[in-house]
Amino acid sequence: MNDGSERIEVEILGEVYRLRTDDRDSLNKSVKKVDETMKEIQKNTRSFAGSRVAVLAALKIAEELFQLKKDYDELLELLDENK
């Protein structure tokens, strides 16, 4: 299948994953964010259970996403008020 995507190997918390992507740079940024977040949580909680660390990392990243969305929505409201 040649749909423009490529298969690459990435490492997250010592585990290697083979992923397919059509945007290597974006995927690498995502992998870096997830890996850094998981390492930070593992260090702060002293937990080595991969699934627990993964869930806590997902929650932290989701919280950041929702905060950014809230900030973005508030900015749009301010811009609409100033028209």
Helices and strands as residue ranges (DSSP letters): E 6-12, E 15-21, H 24-45, H 50-81
